[in-house]
Amino acid sequence: MLNSVPFLLVYVGVMTGLNFPLGKLAGAAEVPPALWALLISLGAAIALLPGLLARRALFVPRGATLRYVVLAGLITFVGANLLVFAAIPHVGAGQVGMMFALSPVFTLGLSLVFGLRAPRVLGLVGIALGMGGAMLVALGRGDVAGISLWALAAVAIPVILAVGNVYRTLDWPEGAEPVVLAFWSHVTSAVTFVGILLVTRGHIPFAAVAEIPSVALVQMLVAGVTFPAFFRLQRMGGPVMLSQIGYVAAATGMAAAVLLLGERYGPLTWAGAGLIALGVGFTLLDQRTPAKARLAQGKPCAT
C-alpha cells in the first residue's frame, strides 16, 4: 500500500491538514512561528533517524544530494512553513488552508513551463473541481472578506509550494532514497530555524511551548509519520500529483477544526468540501494511466 499513489495522496493530505488546527492552537498560545516550524522539522528528523541508522543508510550528503537537501529544505520547509504559521494568527486557519488548496494550479503552470507531464482531461477536471471547492470553503467561512497585508502575503504560500514541488522533481539526485532526502532536508530546515531564532531572539524559546506540551508532541509525531510518505509520493507521482494534497489538507483541516476545536460551518462550506472530495476522485482516476504511457510522457514513476 505504501507504493500506491492514491493511498499516499490521501494519507499525506490528511496528515498535512492536521497542521492547520495544531498551528492555530500554537498561535493562540503565542508560540513563535519559527519555533513551531522548528518542532515540525525536529519531529520528522527524530522519527527518521533510527531507521537510517539501523540500515546504515545515514551519510553526509555531498554534491547533487547536498544541493538538493539544502534547496528543498529552504524552499519547502523554511519558506513555506514559516509563512504558514506566521499567517494563521492573522488571517485564520481556513484561509491558509485555502492557499494550500490553490497550489495545484500554480504547480501545473510551472510543470508545463519546465516540460513536465501535465494531467490528462480527468486530472484537469479534478484540479478545477478542487479549486472551486476551495473557493466555496473560503466564501462559506467569510475568510476572504477584507484584504490585509497578511492576506496578500498568504497568496505567496501556493507559489512557494509550487516552486518546491517542481524543484524536487527536476533536481532529484539519481538513485537517492526518499527517506534520506527527507531526513537531510529537515536537518537543513531545523538548523536554519535555530539560526533565525538565535538572531531574532538571542535564544531558542522552548519555554513558549510549556503551556501546550501535548499539542507540541502531537505536532512532532504528525511530522514524523508524514514526510517519508511525502517524499515517496513526490518520486512516484510527480509534482502535479503531489500538489493535490492541498485539496485533501484543506478539507482535513476543516473537519479537524469542527471535531477538535468546536468550529461550525454552513452549508456552502460543506458543499465546498464535497466538491474538493470529488476533485480528488477525478485526480485519482487520472492516475490509472498505464506506467509505460506515463514514462513516455516524462512522468516520474517508482524506482
N, C-alpha and C positions, 0 to 999 in steps of 0.2 A: 504493500500500500504506500510505503514511503517513496516508491518510484512512480506513483500515479500523479500526474499533473493536476487533475480535478481535485483529488484529495488534498494535495499540497496547497492549492489555491484557496480552498475553503479554510483549511487549518491555519495557514499563515494569516489570512484575512481576519479570522476570528481573534487570534492572539494579538494582532496589531490593534484591533478595535478595542481591546481591553485597556490599551494605553490611555485612551481619552478620559474615561471616568477616573482612572488612577491619577492621571495628570491633573484633573480637576480637584481631586482631594489634596494633592500636593500643593497646588496653587492656593487653595483655601487655607492651608497651614503655613503659607508664606515660605515654602521651600524654594530656594533659588533655582531657576530653570537649569542652569549649568550643573548644579548638584544632582538634580533629578535625572538629567540625561546621563550623568556620570554613573549613577546607580544602574541604569539600563546596561551600559557597556560593561560595567563590572560584573553584573549578573550573568551576562552572556559569556564573558571570558572565563569566569569561575566555573560555569557549567560545562564548558567545552574542554577545559584543561585536563581533567582526569582521563578522558577518552584518548586525547592526543598523547599523553604520557604513557598510557597502557599500550598503545600501538606503536610507540616510539616514532611518532609522526611529527613531533614538535621540533622545529628547526628555525633558525633565524632567517627570515626572508631576505633574498638578495635579488638584484637585477629586476626583471619584469615583475616578479612577485612582490618585491618591496615597493615598487612604484604603484602597483595595483592596490595593495592594502592601505597605503598612505592616502592615495587619492580617494579610494572608495570610503575609507573611514572619515575623511574630512568632508566629503560631499554628502554621503548618505546619513551618517550618524552624528556628526558635529553640526553641519549646516542645517539639516532638516530638523533634528530633534531639538536643537537649541531654539529654533524659530517656533516650533510647535508648542513647546512648554512655556515659552515666553508669551505667546499669543493667547493661549487658553484663558488665563485670568481676565484678559481684556475684551475678547470677542466671544468667548464661550466655547465649550467643547463641541457643540453642534456645528458651528461654522467651520472650526478647524477640521472636523470630520468631513464636512462637505468639500474642503480643499483637497483632502486625500482622495475623495471620490472624483475629483477633476483630473487627477494625474494621468489616467489612461489616455485622455485626449492629447495632452502635451507629449506623452511618451510615444504615441502613434505618430505625431508630427515629426518628432526627432528621428524616429525609426525610419520613416520614409526619406528624410534628408540624408541619412547615412547608409541608405540602401539595404536596411534590414527587412526581413519579411513583414509584410502588412497582413492583417487579418483578412479572411475571406468575407463574403457578404454576411454570414451569420455572426462573425466576430464584430463587424462594424455595427450591425444592428444591436448587438449586446452592449457595445460601448455607448451608443446613442441612448438606449433604454436606461442604462446605469446613470448616465449624466442627467437625463430627465428626472429620474428618481431622486438623485441628489439635490436637484433644484427644488423639487417638491418638499423634500425634508426641510431644507432651509426656509422655504416660504411658510411651511406649516409651523415652524418654530418662531418665525419672525426674526431670525438672526441676520437677515440681510437688510433690515430696516436701519437706516443711518449708516454713514460712512465715516470711519475714523482712520487715523494713520495706521493703527494696528490692523484694522480690517484690510487696508491696502497692502500692508506688509504680509498679511496671511496669504495673499494671492501668490506670493513667491514660493509658497510651500509646494504646490504641484509642479512648478518649474524646476525646483531643486530635486524633487523626487524623480522627475522625468530624466534630468541630466544624469543622475546616479544610475537609473535603470539602464539607460543606453550605454553609459561608460562601462559598467560592469560586464556587459555583454561584449562590447568591442575589444576590451583590453584583457579579457580573461586569460591568465597565463596557461600555456599549454601543459596539460597533464596535472594541473593543480586540483586538489580536493576542495570541495565546498566548505567543509568544516575547518580546514586550515585557513582558508581565506577569511572565513567568518571570525575566527579567533583573533587573527592579527589585525583585522580591520577594527575590531572593538578595542584591542590594546592601543591602537593608534588614537582612537577617539577618546579613550579613557585618559591617556597621557595628555591629550590636548585640553580636555576639560579640567584636569588638575592644574595645568598651566594657566588657564583662563581664571580659575578661582583664586589662585595664588596672586595673580597680577591685579585682579579687581578687588579682592577682599583681604589679601595678605595671609589667608589660611583657608583650609578646607572645612567649611562649617557643618560637619556631620551632626552637630547638636541640633541643627534645624529639623532633622527627621525624628528627633526624640519624641515628638508629640504624635507621630504616626508610624511607629516602628513596624506594625503589621502590614500597613499599606506599602511601605518601602520593601519589605520582604517579598510580598506578592509581586511587586513590580519587577524585582530582580529575578524571581522564579519565572515569570512570564517571559522575560527577555531570554533566559537560559534555554527555554524549550522552543523559542521561536526561530532563532537565527540560523541554526543548522538547516532547518527546512526552508528558510528564506533563500539561502544561497543555492540549495538544491533546486528549488523552483526556478531561480534565475538561470541556472545552467540548462535545465530541461525544457523550460517553457519559453525562454527569451524575454526581452524587456516588455513587450506589449502585454503578454500573458501575465507577467509578474505584476504589472501596474493594476491589474484587475482586483488585486487585494484591497485597493482603495474603496471599491464598492462594498465588499464584504465587511471591511473595517468600519465604514460609516454606519451600516445597519447594525453591526455588533455593538458599537459604541452607544447607539440609541437604545438598544434593548437592555444593555447593562445599566444605563442611566435610569431606566424605568424600574428594573428589578432591584438594583442595589442602592440607588440614590433617591428613589421616590419621585423622579421626574414624571410628568404626564404630557402626552402628546395628543393632538387632534387627529381627525380622520385624514386630513391632507398629508400629514406626516407619515401615517401608516400606509397610505396609498403609495407614497414615495418609496418606502421600504419594500413594498411588494414589487414595485417597478424595478428596483435595484436587484432583487432576487431573480426576477425574470431576465434581466440583462445578463446576470452571471450565468444563468442557464443557457442562454444563447451562446455566450462565450465558451462554455464548456463543450457545447455541441461542435463549435468550430475546431476543437482540438481532436476531432475524430478523423482529421486528415491523415492518411497513411504516412508512416515515418519516412519512406523514400521520397514521397512528394514533398514533405516538409524540408528534407535535406536539400532537395533540388531547388527549393525556394530560398535557401540560405538561412533556415531557422535552426537554432541550436537544438540538439537532442541530447539524451543522456549519454554519458561517457562511461 
